Amino acid sequence: MEPNHTDMLGYGLYAIAYGTSILAFLMTRINWLRVLFILSSACYALYYYIFPAEPLWLDVVTEGAFVAVNLLMLCFVFWAGKRIKFTQPEKHLFDTSFSSLQAHEFNKVLKISSWLALEPRTHITKKDKSCEFVYYLFSGSVEVSTDAGPAITRHAGSVIGEVSFMLETHATANVVAIDTIVLLAMPQARLRKLCKSNERIGSAVESLLSAQMATKLADHAV
């Protein structure tokens, strides 16, 4: 017996539900993941209500609950994001280095951090000395020197103290400001605690610091 139009509609609805649920797992942005799960769960709920001989109420209610929860979370994220107002430097940092986070998650990083403006020749870290912060260099340039080779200049967008943070060691290089610089100083202890309490923040920080370490290893200046 060939499938009728109703059967084809049911197959199509189920295929959309299944396909969007698989696609959702490929998303790196949580909002898009939620949108796809809402579409998937809504299609499943319609399928379980319309196409079985009798509605499968347990499945309908379960999928409906997924829709409600994800809609609620999307509304919360939108509301929380609207309440947060970033300065221009904060927005630039958010867009360039922490774009995988929601605004309210990045705001947690900012709350434990502070902006610093330092004069030329100021020492930021000293090799084999305690390093209490991870620094994001927002503007200006610094000189990084170790015992392994000649000094290297780092510019805006670089991170200082990432090796110390990742390996939980003292500073591995002498870093000195070349000109007037602006830094975001993130306390290592508080940042580590925040990363452990929020997996998404932890992943974003690890991704940023790992990329920095890879760049410096490539330049033979860890």
N, C-alpha and C positions, 0 to 999 in steps of 0.2 A: 504494500500500500504506500503510495506516494504521500509525503507530508503535505498537509493543507496550509493555507495562509496563516492560520492561528499557530500551528506548530512552528512555522518559519519565524513568526514574530517572537515566539517564546525562545527559540534558539538564538535569535539575534539579540534579544534582551539579555539572555544569560551570557552570550559571548562578550557583549559590551561590559557587563558587570565583571566578568573574569578578566578581560583584557585590561580594564582600567585599574583593577586591583594589582595586577602584575606590574603595570606601568608605574603605579604609585611607589613601588619599592625601588625604582630607579631614580627617583627624585632626590636631589640633594637639598632642596629648599623645603622646609617643613610646611609652608603654606600651600605649595602646589601638591604636596603629598596629601594634605587634608582635603583639598578640593577634589582630587581624584578618588579618595576614599568615600567622600560624600556621594559622588556620582555612582561609584561602584555599589555602595550599600543601598542607595535608592533603587538602582536597577534590580538588585537581588530581592529587595522587599517587594517590588512590583511583581516580579516573577513568582515569588512564593505565594503572593496573594491571588494572582489571576490564573495561573496556568495549572496548578494541581487540581485534582477533582474537588478537593476542599482546601480552603486557605490553610497554609502551614503557619499558624499563628505564632508559634515560638520563634520561627525563623523571621517572620515579618517584624515582630517586636524587637528581636535582637538586632536586625539590620537597621531598623528605625532608630534604635538607641545609638548605633554608631553614627548615623546621620546627625542626630541631635547633639551628641557630644562634640563632634568635629565642627559643627556649625557654631556651637557655643565657644569653642576654643578660637575659631577664626574671628569671631566678634570680639573676644577678649584681647587677642593680639592686635587687632585693628584699633581698639579703644586704648590699649596701653601705648601703642606706637604714637597715636595722636597726642597723648599727654606729654610725651618726651620731646624736648626741643634741644637739638644738638647745636653747638657752635660750629662755625665753618671748619676749624681744624678737626673737631670731633667727627663731623660728617664726612670729611675727606678720609679720615682713618677708618671709619665704618665702611665706606664704599670701597676702599682699596684693599683693606687687610682683614676685615671682619664681616664681609658681606654674607657669609653663610649663617650668621646669627640674626635673630630678631632684634629690633631696636631695644626692647626692654632687657634682653640678655646682654647686649653690648653695654647698656647703661650700667649694668652690674660691674663690668670691668672698669668703667670710668669712675664709679663711686669709690673704688679702693685705690685709685690712682691719682696722681697730681701732675700738673704741667710745670716744667722748670725751664727757665731761661738762664743760660750759663755764658760767661764771658770767655773770650779766646784764652787758650792755654790752661783752662780748668781741667783737672784730672777727673775723669768719670769713673774709671775702674783702674786698679793697680794689680798687676799680675801677682798671683798667690796670696792676695788679700781677700778678706770677706767681701762678698758682693750681695748686697741686700735687695737690689732692685733688678728688674728687667726694664731696659730703656728702649723706647721707640723714638728714633731720630726723625722728628717732623720737619725740621729745616736746619740748614747749615751742614758743615762737614766735620768729621773727626779723623784723627790719625790713630791707627791700630798697629801696635808693635808687639812682637813676641821675640823669643830667642831663636825662632826657627828661620827668620829671614828678614828682609827689609820691611819697613813700615808700609802700610797700605792705607789709602784714604777711603773712607766710607762717607756716603752722602745720604741725603734725606730718603727715608724709606727703609733704612737699615735698622737692625735690632742689636742692642748691646747687652751682654750678659745672658744670652740664650744658652750658651754651653754650661755656664754655672747653674742655670735653672734646670736644664734637662738632666744634667749629671749630678746635681746637688754637690757641687764643689766650689772652691774659691775661684776668683776671676782667673781666666787663662790668658789675658792680654792686658797691656797698658793701653788705655783709651783716653786721648786728650782732645779737647775741642780745638779746632783750627781757627774758627771764627765764632761769632756769636751764634749759639745754637738753641733750638727749642726741643725739649724732650718730653715725652710722656713717661713718667716713672711709675712702674707697677711693682709694688712690694712682693718679693718672691714668696714669702710665707703665706700671705693672704691670697695671692694669685693661685698658688698651688692648692690651697684649701677650696677656692672657688671652682677650680677645674675638677676637683674630686667630687664636689657637690652637684655640678651641672655637666653632664656628659657632652652636651653640644658646645659649651664654652671650652671644655677641655680639648675637644677635637679641633676647634678653631685655633686655639693657642698652640697646640702641638703642630698643626699644619704650618702656621706662620713661622714658628721657631725652627722646625725641621728644614723648611725651605731656606732659611737664613744660614743654618749650619751647612747645608749642602753647597750653597754659594761660596761660603768662606773656605770650605774644604777644597773646592775647585780652584780657589785662588791661593791655596797653601797658606792661609792665615786664619786659623781657628781662634 
